[in-house]
Amino acid sequence: MLTKRVIPCLDVRGGRVTKGVRFQNNQDLGDPVEMAVAYSDGGADELVFYDITASAEQRPIDINMVRQVAAAIHIPFAVGGGVSSIEDMERVILAGAEKVSVNSLAIQKPDIISEGAAVFGRQCIVLGMDPVRNPACPCGYEVTMKGFRVRTGMDALEWAKRAEDLGAGEIVVNSVDADGTRHGFELTVTRLIADAVGVPVVASGGAGKPEHLVEAFREGHADAAIVAGMIHTGDYTITQIKRVMQEAGIPTRMSY
């Protein structure tokens, strides 16, 4: 059985790691490079770096920060935010990232997924999606973009399946409703998508304690889970999270 991955997320704005609730009331948490090194050394399986205002501000990603983080860690590294072309993807990968996450860009230009997969391999292309509850959508969830700021009217399940067909190698399901609440992942939409696609699905948004990750894997059928506030504040370490997973029978890579 494949091990389940624990992935710290660094939401970066103005060169600093920040965290809020549904992207509101953000607090400064520290230096991205220092935090990346701590998580890499602390047993994280991967790391994800989001330049959270790049798309909304219509500017490129902070490529120098990407280089610094990639040079300092020894685990796979995914980057998102401000990627608007194949050339941007190439810059991110040449800067040291293994994966590129596309969200708003993919909604506006779906062919960027297939183009990226053709050039770099589908394992490099991650679809980030931010669903919000909406009973008017067939699956009950609508896709949003630009950091939750814009509703698209797109059904989340249909978009996930289309993205897989286009060549996405992984899908991150970041619940708008759960983001930053630390009350647990939105398991229903995570499971809907995980059961409908054949690529790995990452649960994101809402992790507050190690048991929430166990739920994401057992009930949400996720392949990986993103954590942020619960580790950024020092309430838990990656090792503590993984020990709870191990005790619950969830296969995970331990670094003692």
Wavefront OBJ file of the C-alpha trace (Angstrom):
o trace
v 0.000 0.000 0.000
v 1.270 3.454 -0.890
v 2.169 5.698 2.006
v 0.018 8.727 2.675
v 1.797 12.073 2.387
v 1.817 15.003 4.806
v 2.465 18.273 3.002
v 3.084 21.586 4.778
v 1.776 24.597 2.894
v 3.471 27.974 2.894
v 1.072 30.733 1.851
v 3.410 33.586 0.977
v 2.544 37.265 0.609
v 5.117 40.035 0.437
v 7.934 37.575 1.019
v 6.502 36.301 4.309
v 4.477 33.252 5.299
v 0.946 34.246 6.259
v -2.188 32.466 7.376
v -5.776 33.523 7.858
v -9.292 32.132 7.691
v -10.619 31.895 4.131
v -7.774 34.246 3.130
v -9.005 36.946 5.535
v -7.358 38.454 8.649
v -3.957 37.074 7.703
v -1.151 37.052 10.251
v 2.583 37.146 9.579
v 4.130 33.818 10.613
v 7.743 33.960 9.489
v 10.387 33.567 6.820
v 9.513 31.073 4.044
v 13.030 29.674 3.685
v 13.519 29.104 7.407
v 10.124 27.444 7.734
v 10.685 25.303 4.634
v 13.963 23.988 6.034
v 12.365 23.211 9.396
v 9.589 21.191 7.760
v 11.928 19.450 5.332
v 14.183 18.404 8.214
v 11.169 17.597 10.372
v 9.811 14.764 8.260
v 7.489 16.391 5.720
v 6.991 14.329 2.564
v 6.630 17.314 0.269
v 6.215 21.063 0.498
v 3.882 23.421 -1.320
v 4.499 27.141 -1.780
v 1.656 29.425 -2.851
v 2.222 33.067 -3.788
v -1.336 33.787 -2.705
v -1.838 37.258 -4.189
v 0.115 36.907 -7.445
v -2.879 35.954 -9.608
v -5.210 38.553 -8.128
v -2.520 41.222 -8.506
v -1.721 40.000 -12.038
v 2.005 39.715 -11.388
v 4.559 36.915 -11.781
v 5.444 34.587 -8.940
v 8.387 35.538 -6.722
v 10.897 33.350 -8.563
v 13.822 34.326 -6.347
v 11.950 33.027 -3.320
v 11.262 29.783 -5.187
v 14.992 29.390 -5.879
v 15.904 30.032 -2.259
v 13.404 27.509 -0.911
v 14.286 24.838 -3.481
v 18.005 25.205 -2.737
v 17.466 24.816 1.004
v 15.296 21.687 1.187
v 15.629 18.013 0.266
v 12.025 17.014 -0.432
v 9.760 17.508 -3.481
v 8.469 21.045 -3.841
v 5.317 22.321 -5.578
v 4.730 25.960 -6.477
v 1.576 27.874 -7.341
v 0.371 31.427 -7.841
v 1.218 33.822 -10.638
v 1.836 31.096 -13.223
v 0.341 32.363 -16.465
v 2.145 30.515 -19.271
v 4.327 27.570 -20.255
v 7.287 29.929 -19.928
v 6.313 30.644 -16.310
v 6.085 26.904 -15.654
v 9.551 26.441 -17.120
v 10.967 29.204 -14.905
v 9.477 27.591 -11.812
v 10.837 24.145 -12.675
v 14.265 25.513 -13.575
v 14.237 27.342 -10.232
v 14.058 23.955 -8.515
v 10.395 23.018 -8.124
v 9.250 19.504 -9.049
v 5.593 20.455 -9.577
v 3.631 23.473 -10.775
v 0.159 24.135 -9.442
v -2.353 25.915 -11.668
v -5.712 27.151 -10.454
v -7.150 30.395 -11.826
v -5.077 30.051 -14.999
v -6.423 26.578 -15.705
v -10.015 27.802 -15.355
v -9.406 30.642 -17.785
v -7.210 28.615 -20.143
v -7.805 24.861 -19.651
v -5.387 23.941 -22.435
v -2.502 25.074 -20.195
v -2.931 21.735 -18.393
v -2.469 19.635 -21.521
v 0.296 21.906 -22.807
v 2.168 21.683 -19.515
v 1.723 17.916 -19.304
v 3.037 17.517 -22.867
v 6.153 19.591 -22.169
v 7.022 18.610 -18.591
v 5.085 15.373 -17.983
v 1.733 15.130 -16.238
v 3.449 14.308 -12.925
v 4.585 17.952 -12.859
v 1.140 19.481 -13.348
v -1.073 19.923 -10.291
v -4.607 21.276 -10.488
v -5.401 23.432 -7.471
v -9.110 23.928 -6.990
v -11.052 25.931 -4.403
v -14.600 24.545 -4.145
v -17.360 26.157 -2.087
v -20.708 24.626 -1.160
v -23.417 25.505 -3.665
v -26.585 23.350 -3.878
v -27.239 24.744 -7.371
v -24.284 22.768 -8.758
v -24.862 19.100 -9.660
v -22.321 17.794 -7.137
v -23.157 20.446 -4.540
v -19.882 22.381 -4.889
v -18.873 25.287 -7.105
v -15.334 26.146 -8.200
v -13.967 29.556 -7.192
v -10.809 31.295 -8.355
v -8.452 34.174 -7.578
v -8.084 33.221 -3.936
v -11.795 32.495 -3.367
v -12.647 35.983 -4.648
v -14.460 34.975 -7.850
v -17.193 32.380 -8.308
v -17.096 30.555 -11.646
v -20.391 28.675 -11.813
v -18.400 25.508 -12.625
v -19.301 22.216 -10.971
v -16.310 21.021 -8.916
v -16.641 17.338 -9.782
v -16.981 17.949 -13.511
v -13.994 20.293 -13.455
v -11.850 17.733 -11.641
v -12.690 15.034 -14.190
v -12.059 17.367 -17.095
v -8.701 18.423 -15.655
v -7.657 14.789 -15.329
v -8.621 14.199 -18.958
v -6.555 17.227 -19.960
v -3.471 15.815 -18.223
v -3.400 16.957 -14.590
v -1.289 14.529 -12.596
v -2.650 15.495 -9.177
v -5.590 17.475 -7.792
v -5.524 19.572 -4.617
v -9.020 20.080 -3.203
v -8.863 23.172 -0.995
v -12.246 23.766 0.606
v -13.297 27.406 0.803
v -15.685 26.569 3.638
v -13.039 24.838 5.763
v -9.947 26.906 4.938
v -8.165 28.112 8.057
v -10.951 27.017 10.424
v -8.969 24.089 11.882
v -12.253 22.215 12.332
v -11.360 19.418 9.922
v -11.223 18.834 6.192
v -14.335 19.044 4.011
v -14.558 15.282 3.558
v -17.594 15.126 1.268
v -16.125 17.040 -1.660
v -12.715 15.424 -1.144
v -14.223 11.935 -1.322
v -16.449 12.839 -4.300
v -13.417 13.849 -6.324
v -11.056 11.151 -5.038
v -13.549 8.435 -5.986
v -14.145 9.923 -9.445
v -10.586 10.393 -10.713
v -7.597 8.127 -11.174
v -4.886 10.596 -10.123
v -3.816 11.394 -6.544
v -6.092 13.757 -4.642
v -4.789 16.016 -1.870
v -7.097 17.184 0.919
v -6.560 20.831 1.851
v -8.178 23.349 4.169
v -9.292 22.833 7.754
v -6.655 20.638 9.414
v -6.489 21.379 13.124
v -5.297 18.166 14.753
v -3.676 14.889 13.633
v -6.983 13.017 13.755
v -8.258 15.252 10.956
v -5.636 13.752 8.650
v -6.717 10.259 9.627
v -10.265 11.259 8.632
v -9.030 12.691 5.332
v -7.386 9.390 4.432
v -10.069 7.046 5.772
v -13.262 8.934 4.985
v -12.074 11.418 2.381
v -10.105 8.786 0.445
v -7.295 11.307 -0.026
v -3.773 10.326 -1.043
v -2.167 13.249 0.786
v -3.143 16.058 3.126
v -1.960 19.638 3.384
v -1.326 21.159 6.801
v -0.626 24.781 7.660
v -1.880 26.561 10.777
v -1.675 23.536 13.071
v 2.076 23.270 12.476
v 2.888 26.933 11.822
v 1.710 27.789 15.341
v 3.765 24.990 16.894
v 0.722 23.137 18.214
v 1.869 19.971 16.427
v 4.964 18.694 14.647
v 5.069 16.570 11.515
v 6.366 13.679 13.618
v 3.455 13.962 16.061
v 0.980 13.965 13.181
v 2.562 10.923 11.593
v 2.641 8.995 14.862
v -1.120 9.440 15.213
v -1.533 8.309 11.606
v 0.668 5.270 12.237
v -1.269 4.335 15.376
v -4.467 4.542 13.321
v -3.046 2.130 10.750
v -2.468 4.767 8.051
v 0.717 3.925 6.105
v 3.192 6.788 6.303
v 6.911 7.420 5.972
v 8.496 8.013 9.348
v 11.825 9.780 9.842
v 13.080 9.116 13.329
l 1 2 3 4 5 6 7 8 9 10 11 12 13 14 15 16 17 18 19 20 21 22 23 24 25 26 27 28 29 30 31 32 33 34 35 36 37 38 39 40 41 42 43 44 45 46 47 48 49 50 51 52 53 54 55 56 57 58 59 60 61 62 63 64 65 66 67 68 69 70 71 72 73 74 75 76 77 78 79 80 81 82 83 84 85 86 87 88 89 90 91 92 93 94 95 96 97 98 99 100 101 102 103 104 105 106 107 108 109 110 111 112 113 114 115 116 117 118 119 120 121 122 123 124 125 126 127 128 129 130 131 132 133 134 135 136 137 138 139 140 141 142 143 144 145 146 147 148 149 150 151 152 153 154 155 156 157 158 159 160 161 162 163 164 165 166 167 168 169 170 171 172 173 174 175 176 177 178 179 180 181 182 183 184 185 186 187 188 189 190 191 192 193 194 195 196 197 198 199 200 201 202 203 204 205 206 207 208 209 210 211 212 213 214 215 216 217 218 219 220 221 222 223 224 225 226 227 228 229 230 231 232 233 234 235 236 237 238 239 240 241 242 243 244 245 246 247 248 249 250 251 252 253 254 255 256
